[in-house]
Amino acid sequence: MKIIKEKDLYYLITDEQKIKLEMEVVSKYRLYYEHENIPFQEVIKENNYYFYYNLALKRLAKMQSVKMLENYLIEKNIDNDTLSKVIKRLKELNYLDDYEYARNYIRLKMYSFGPINIEKKLYEDGVHYSIIKELISEIDEEEILTELLQKDLQKISSSKHSYKQKLTRRYYSKGFNLSLINEILSELLDDISYDEIDSLKKDYHKIKSKAKSDDASDYEKKMKIREKLLRKGYLLENIKKVEERY
């Protein structure tokens, strides 16, 4: 057994292997040079601990729950005893805290996902339900949804009905409350001034152009076009106005 140094790194060489030594171990056991009283098993055990401890510190550059970090270290083949010691030490130093993880995650994601999806993600990450329940209750879902929907309604380019359905599907899939989505959208759509005729004309000409190749009669084509426009949410009276003009 001997100690060698390569590019500022220290290695313990045995007959079977070459072990990179963590600097905490080098310093503690004064392994800057070879000496007779190296407690081999003790050095190996502590070196293993510091290897995973330093690996965990690097991983904590990203937000981590306890479960997420444990899973990462297990993938790196950490043993159970070392895992317990590393996690315990990180908690003692307040480097690892599920409450802080959940609070920071919510702050980062509450405008991207609704409470339902956030709650599901935190539960999957191993955060205790009591923590999730407390922090989720602090989200002002109505205020966030109103702000997001107001921005989206500035981009409306189809029938109000069609656009409402589109936004409802989008925000429901993000984990926002369906009843609240419909309630806020109905109020906002009632307040905005939007003329659907321009959008209706574009859709009418687009559908009519595609229908030219049909073998159906003019009346049948007209009814098919009307049906498609009605499904898009346009009012029948507006459809008839466009039909008369074009």
C-alpha positions in Angstrom: 0.0 0.0 0.0 1.3 3.4 -0.9 0.2 7.1 -1.4 0.8 8.9 -4.7 0.0 12.3 -6.0 -1.1 13.1 -9.5 -2.1 16.7 -10.5 -3.0 17.8 -7.0 -5.0 14.6 -6.3 -4.0 11.9 -3.9 -4.4 8.2 -4.5 -4.1 5.2 -2.2 -2.6 2.3 -4.1 -3.2 -1.3 -3.0 -2.5 -4.6 -4.8 -6.0 -4.6 -6.1 -7.0 -1.0 -6.7 -6.2 2.7 -7.0 -8.5 4.8 -4.7 -8.9 8.5 -5.2 -8.7 10.1 -1.7 -11.0 12.9 -0.7 -9.2 16.0 0.5 -11.0 15.9 3.9 -9.5 12.4 4.4 -6.0 13.4 3.2 -6.0 16.3 5.7 -7.4 14.4 8.6 -5.0 11.4 8.3 -2.1 13.5 6.9 -1.8 11.4 3.8 0.4 13.9 2.0 3.1 11.2 2.2 3.4 7.6 3.1 3.8 6.5 6.7 3.5 3.3 8.5 0.5 4.0 10.7 -2.2 4.5 8.1 -5.5 2.9 9.5 -6.5 1.4 6.2 -10.1 0.3 6.9 -10.9 3.5 8.7 -9.5 5.6 5.9 -11.5 3.6 3.3 -14.7 4.0 5.3 -14.3 7.8 5.8 -13.2 8.3 2.2 -16.4 6.6 1.1 -18.5 8.9 3.3 -16.8 12.0 2.0 -17.0 10.9 -1.6 -20.8 10.7 -1.4 -21.1 13.7 0.8 -19.3 15.9 -1.8 -21.3 14.3 -4.5 -24.5 15.3 -2.6 -23.2 18.8 -2.2 -22.7 19.1 -6.0 -26.2 17.8 -6.6 -27.7 20.3 -4.2 -26.8 23.0 -6.7 -30.2 22.0 -8.1 -33.3 22.0 -5.8 -33.7 18.7 -4.1 -36.1 17.1 -1.7 -34.8 14.4 0.7 -36.3 11.7 -1.5 -34.8 13.1 -4.7 -31.3 13.3 -3.3 -31.6 9.8 -1.7 -32.7 8.3 -5.1 -29.8 10.1 -6.8 -27.2 8.7 -4.3 -28.7 5.2 -4.5 -28.2 5.3 -8.3 -24.6 6.1 -7.5 -24.4 2.8 -5.5 -24.2 4.3 -2.0 -24.7 1.9 0.9 -27.5 2.3 3.4 -25.2 3.3 6.4 -23.4 6.0 4.4 -26.7 7.2 3.0 -28.1 7.7 6.4 -25.0 9.6 7.6 -24.8 11.9 4.6 -28.5 12.8 4.7 -28.4 13.4 8.5 -25.4 15.7 8.1 -27.0 17.7 5.3 -30.1 18.2 7.4 -28.1 19.3 10.4 -26.4 22.0 8.2 -29.9 23.0 6.8 -28.7 22.2 3.3 -31.5 19.7 2.9 -35.0 20.7 4.0 -38.3 19.5 2.5 -40.2 22.5 3.7 -37.9 24.9 2.0 -37.8 22.8 -1.1 -41.6 22.8 -1.4 -41.9 26.5 -0.7 -39.2 27.4 -3.3 -40.7 25.0 -5.9 -44.2 26.6 -5.5 -42.7 30.1 -5.9 -41.0 29.0 -9.1 -43.9 27.0 -10.6 -47.2 28.6 -9.4 -47.6 30.6 -12.7 -46.7 27.5 -14.8 -48.8 24.9 -13.1 -52.0 24.9 -11.0 -52.2 23.7 -7.4 -53.4 20.2 -8.4 -50.3 19.5 -10.5 -47.9 21.1 -8.0 -49.4 19.0 -5.2 -48.9 15.9 -7.2 -45.3 16.7 -8.0 -44.4 17.5 -4.4 -46.0 14.3 -3.3 -44.0 12.3 -5.9 -40.8 14.1 -4.6 -41.5 12.7 -1.1 -42.7 15.9 0.6 -44.9 15.1 3.6 -48.6 15.8 3.0 -48.9 18.2 6.0 -46.2 20.4 4.4 -47.9 20.3 1.0 -51.3 21.1 2.4 -50.0 24.1 4.3 -48.1 25.6 1.4 -50.7 24.9 -1.3 -53.3 26.7 0.8 -51.2 29.9 0.6 -51.5 30.0 -3.3 -54.0 32.6 -4.5 -55.2 30.5 -7.4 -57.9 33.0 -8.4 -55.5 35.9 -8.7 -52.9 33.9 -10.6 -55.5 32.5 -13.0 -57.0 35.9 -13.6 -53.6 37.4 -14.5 -52.7 34.5 -16.8 -56.1 34.5 -18.6 -56.1 38.3 -19.1 -52.8 38.0 -21.0 -54.1 35.1 -23.1 -57.3 36.9 -24.0 -55.3 39.7 -25.5 -54.4 37.2 -28.2 -57.9 36.0 -29.1 -58.2 35.2 -32.8 -61.2 33.0 -33.1 -64.8 32.8 -31.7 -65.1 33.5 -28.0 -66.6 30.1 -27.5 -63.8 28.3 -29.3 -61.1 30.3 -27.6 -62.7 29.7 -24.2 -62.7 25.9 -24.8 -59.0 26.1 -25.8 -58.0 28.0 -22.7 -60.1 25.8 -20.5 -58.4 22.7 -21.8 -55.0 24.3 -21.4 -55.3 25.5 -17.9 -57.2 22.4 -16.7 -54.3 20.2 -18.0 -51.9 22.5 -16.0 -53.7 21.6 -12.8 -56.0 24.6 -12.2 -59.5 24.2 -10.8 -62.0 23.6 -13.7 -64.9 25.5 -12.1 -62.7 28.5 -11.3 -61.3 28.5 -14.9 -64.8 28.6 -16.3 -66.0 31.3 -13.8 -63.1 33.6 -14.5 -63.2 33.1 -18.3 -66.9 33.9 -18.4 -66.4 37.1 -16.5 -63.4 38.2 -18.6 -65.1 37.3 -21.9 -68.1 39.4 -21.0 -66.0 42.4 -20.4 -63.8 42.3 -23.5 -64.7 44.1 -26.7 -64.0 41.7 -29.6 -65.5 41.5 -33.0 -65.6 37.9 -34.2 -66.5 38.8 -37.8 -62.9 39.2 -39.1 -62.0 35.8 -37.6 -65.2 34.3 -38.9 -64.5 35.5 -42.4 -61.0 33.9 -42.4 -62.4 30.6 -41.2 -65.3 30.8 -43.7 -63.0 31.3 -46.7 -60.6 28.6 -45.5 -63.3 26.0 -45.1 -65.0 27.1 -48.3 -61.8 26.7 -50.2 -61.4 23.1 -49.0 -65.0 22.3 -49.9 -64.5 23.2 -53.5 -63.3 19.7 -54.4 -66.4 18.1 -52.9 -68.9 16.5 -55.2 -71.8 17.7 -53.1 -74.4 20.2 -54.3 -73.9 23.9 -53.4 -76.6 23.7 -50.8 -74.9 20.6 -49.2 -71.6 22.4 -49.2 -73.1 25.5 -47.6 -74.6 23.4 -44.8 -71.3 21.6 -44.2 -69.5 24.9 -44.0 -72.1 26.3 -41.6 -71.9 23.2 -39.4 -68.1 23.4 -39.1 -68.3 27.1 -38.2 -71.0 26.4 -35.6 -68.8 23.8 -34.1 -66.1 26.5 -33.8 -68.5 28.5 -31.7 -69.6 31.2 -34.1 -73.1 32.6 -33.8 -75.5 31.5 -36.6 -76.6 35.1 -37.2 -73.0 36.1 -37.9 -72.4 33.1 -40.1 -75.5 34.0 -42.2 -74.2 37.6 -42.6 -70.9 36.3 -43.9 -72.7 33.8 -46.3 -74.7 36.7 -47.7 -71.7 38.8 -48.4 -69.4 36.1 -49.8 
